[in-house]
Amino acid sequence: MTETTLQVLDLEGQATGAVPSVPDEDLKRLLRHMLNMRVLDQRMLSLQRQGRIGFYGTATGQEAAVTGSAYALADIDWVFPALREMGVSMWRGTTVKEIVCQLIGNSGDVLIGRQMPCHFSDRKVRSVAWSSVIGTQLPHAMGAAWASKLKKDGVVCMGYLGDGASSCGDFHAALNFAGVMKLPVVFFCQNNQWAISVPLSSQTASASIAIKAVAYGFPGVRVDGNDILAVIGATREAVARARRGEGPTLIEAVTFRMGGHSSSDDPTRYRDAGLVAEWERRDPVARFRRYLAARGLVAEADETRWAEEMNAEVSAAIEAAEALPPPPIESMFRDVYKDLPWHLEEQMRYAQPMGEGQKFEGAFPL
């Protein structure tokens, strides 16, 4: 395995490597999606600061890793996200209103208020619920990939993680078993350099995260995570390899979290401003925009219009979502058993006169 970091676009947005084949219309869609993610982050963080949602984790600075990896998947594939992959669900068809409803936890929430804010999942876009316990989604991705191999249905599973999750036991269990069984799974690590306040240098003594794949018997690929074309190329090959029955790949997308770990975090307490400024020069959105502008595919007016349209969509989604009531009390009891047992039936009868669920204020600690 080589420790080369794959790159297609330099910091000025000029192609210096092999450009993956992507139709022009898709290139424009990819840029627009990255911009939409950034607008959504700004608006939702503002909503949290106003006390209208309890928690939010931004993906600002990581839009290329999220969008590029999503683009490489097929509709039949399953996604096992972590905190910063709501953009994957958006690419696959989730609406802004559905995201806002999940953040509020109201009756319009596809998860019926049962998850923490920003812990989005939805069966219709094949995105599986995840836990704030670090790395637990990786054995789930591996297990689903094992089922896919047994069923021979051609499905590939994508398990996302951050650099911090590479230190947990579930990372080892998932990658070891996937390697032994040659399962159709891609482990996609967004190495944004920080596990909350823990820097990568305190996370591992390995030369990279990608190199860890060697011990499990399958390829590890290190890619510039702020270069969307490099991400597409690396992920597309890993997905194709898995679908051919050749087993897993670990992708390390080297990127940077521009904001805090979450709305509860102050990164200025542990991170130097000079480092942030250095990564601002590597902004994935600006880099891709320069590439498309040089090809005559986008103009400044396009970006302005897209931002206005996304802001309008977010405003409409907030208005509609905030008008919805909390989930009904009986939703606490439904979808737990195929047939509701007598003791829950009895509890539900007592609870139903209470009407709707109640909204409680309070910040989340993570």
DATA-V169251 format. One line per field, one symbol per residue. phi: phi as a letter, one per 40 degrees, with the letter a starting at -180 (. if undefined). psi: psi as a letter, one per 30 degrees, with the letter a starting at -180 (. if undefined). burial: I if it has 24 or more other ideal C-beta (glycine too) atoms within 12 Angstrom, else O. Layout:
phi: ???
psi: ???
burial: ???
This chain:
phi: .cccccabbcccgccbbccccbddccdcccccccccdccddcccccccccgcbcaabcbcgbccccccccccccdccbbbcbcbbccccdcchcccccccccccgccccccfgcbcdgbcaadcbfbcdbbcccgccccccccccccccccfcgcbbbbcaccccccccccccccccccccfccbbcbccccgbbfbccdcccacccacdcccdccgacbbbbcccbccccdcccdccccccccgcgcabbbccaaccbcdaccbbcccbbccccccccccbdccccccccccccgcbbdccccccccccccccccccccccccccccdcccbcgcbcbccdccdccccccdccgccbcbcicccc
psi: klgkjkkekafggkkfajkljkkeeeeeeeeeeeeeeeeeeeeeeeeeffgflfkkjlgkfgeeeeeeeeefllfflkkjlaehgffeeeegfkleeeeeeeeehaffkfghgfllkgiklkefghkkkllfkkfffeeeeeeeeeeeeefhggkkkjjklleefffleeeeeeeeeeeefhlikkjjjjjgfkjcgjlefgekflfleefffeffglkkkkkjfgjeeeeeeeeeeeeeeeffggalkjkjjjakjfaleafgkjfffgkkeeeeeefefgjeeeeeeeeeefggflleeeeeeeeeeeeeeeeeeeeeeffkllklefffflgelekkleeeeeeeeeeeffbllkkklklkf.
burial: OOOOIIIIIOOOIOOOOOOIOIOOOIIIIIIIIIIIIIIIIIIIIOIIOOOIIIIIIIIIIIIIIIIIIIIIIIOOIIIIIIIIIIIIIIIIOIIIIIIIIIIIIIIIIIIIIOIIIIIIIIOOIIIIIIIIOIIIIIIIIIIIIIOIIOOOOOIIIIIIIIIIIIIIOIIIOIIIIIIOIIIIIIIIIIIIIIIIOOOIOOIIOIOIIIIIIOOIOIIIIIIIIIIIIIIIIIIIIIIOIIIOOOIIIIIIIIIIIIIIIIIIIOIOOOIOOOOIOOIOOIIIIIIIIIIIOOOOIIOOOOIOOIIOOIOOIIOOIIOOIIOIOIIOIIIIIOOOOOOOOOOOOOOOOOOOOOOOIOOOOOOIOI
